[in-house]
């Protein structure tokens, strides 16, 4: 329902989680790239957060696409498995049902290897299989900053 009142135009809409998450990730990435904020926040922490949100955004987009472009038994199958399938399985299923696709993911293209690498980074952050060593530098008792490989003292790797 739409209406006009003294303060302006009021309308009803639908929440687009894909768009909302994308904007959140973009803001974090812009802050990470802004030299004015690097004194207060670690750019790598912000970029890592942005990356995780970008992957969540892509998964939200795939969920919307499954719901929007599938029908009948394909839609029923996708909805029944939505929480079981990982992101790659969702993409592959959607592409296998597309009339403009050759039947699934072309795993030989560079876009696929880049997407897979980003998903692996996300999965490593969300579902770590082991503790990774980290070397931090602490300034005046404040939060440690991860050292870049070029700044590591000899003997540490």
N, C-alpha and C positions, 0 to 999 in steps of 0.2 A: 504494500500500500504506500502511496506517495502522498505527501501533503505539504502545504506551505503555511508557515506561521510567521510571527514577528521576527524571529531570529534567522529565518531563511528557509531553504528547501530541505525537507526531511524525506528520506527514502529508505526502503528496505533492500538489503543486498544479501549476499552469501559470503561467508568467510572463505577466503582463498588461502589456505595454509601454505601452499607453494609460494605464492607471492610474498606473504608475510615473512617466511623463513629466508627467502632470497634477500629481502631488504635487510634483515638482521645480519646476515653473513656479509653483505656489502658494507654495512656500517662498520663491522668489526675489521674488515680488511682495510677500509679507508683509514681507520684509527691506527692500525698497525703500520701503515705507510706514511703517516703524518709525523714528521720529526718533532713536532711540539708535544706529542704524547709519549714518545719513546722514553722520556725521563720517568714517567709515572707507570707505564705498563710495558711489559716485555713484548716486543713485536712478534716473537715466535709464539708466545701464549695466545695472542690475539689471532694470529694467522692460523694456528692449529684449531682454535675454536671456530674460526670462519670456515675452515676446510670441513670440519665435522658437520657444521650447519649446511654447507653447500651439498654434501652428500645426502643429508636428511632431506634437503629441499628436492634433490633429484628423485629420491625415493617417493616423496609426496607427489611429485609430478607423475611418476610411473603409476602410483595408486590411482590418481585421478584419470590417467589415460586408460587404465584397465577398466575402470568404471564407465568411462565415457564412450570408448570405442568398441567394447565387446558386448555381445548380447547372447541370449539363450544359454546353451550348455557351456560355452566358453566363459561367459560371465560368471555362471554358477561355479565353475571349476576355479576360476581366479579368486572369487570371493571366499570360497571354502579353504583356499590355500594361502590367502593374503598374509597371514601371520607366520606361515611355515616357510614360504619361499624367501630366499634372500634376494637382494636387489638384482643380481645377475639373472636369476631364474625368472623374475618378473619381466625384465627387459627381453629376454629370450622368448618367453611365452607371447608377449605382446607383438614382437617382431614376427614370430612364426605365424601369427594370425593376420598380419597386415597384407593387404593386397599389393602393396608396393615394395614388399620385402622379398628376398630370395628364400625366406623360410627360417630366419633366425639371425643370430649375431654372426657377422663376418669377423672371426677372431684373428684374421691376418692383417686387418687395417690398423694404422697407428692410433686412431681414436680409441679403438677397443683397448689397446695396451695402456694408454694413458688413463682411461676410465678405470680399468682394472687396478692400476697402481694406486689411484686415489682411493678406491674402495678398500684396498689392502691396508693403506695408511689409516683410514677410518676404523677398520676392523681391529687393527693392532692397538689403537687408542681405546676402543670400547671393550674389546675382548682380549686383553693381553695374555699371551701364553707364557711369558716369563718376565722377570724384572730385567730391564735393560740398564746397564751401567750409565751413570750420569756424573759428570764432573762439573761442579758449580763453584763460582767465585762469590764470596760474601763480602759486602761492603758495609762496615759500621753496623753489623748485626741485622742488616736488612735482608730481605728475601734474596736467595741465591740466584745468580744469573748464569745460565748455561754458557760454557765457553765454546767458542767456535774452534774447529780443529786446528786452525793456524795459531791459536793462542795457548794450546795445551803445553804444559811443561814436559820436558823430555822424560821418558819412562811411563807416561800416562797415555793411554789410547782409548 
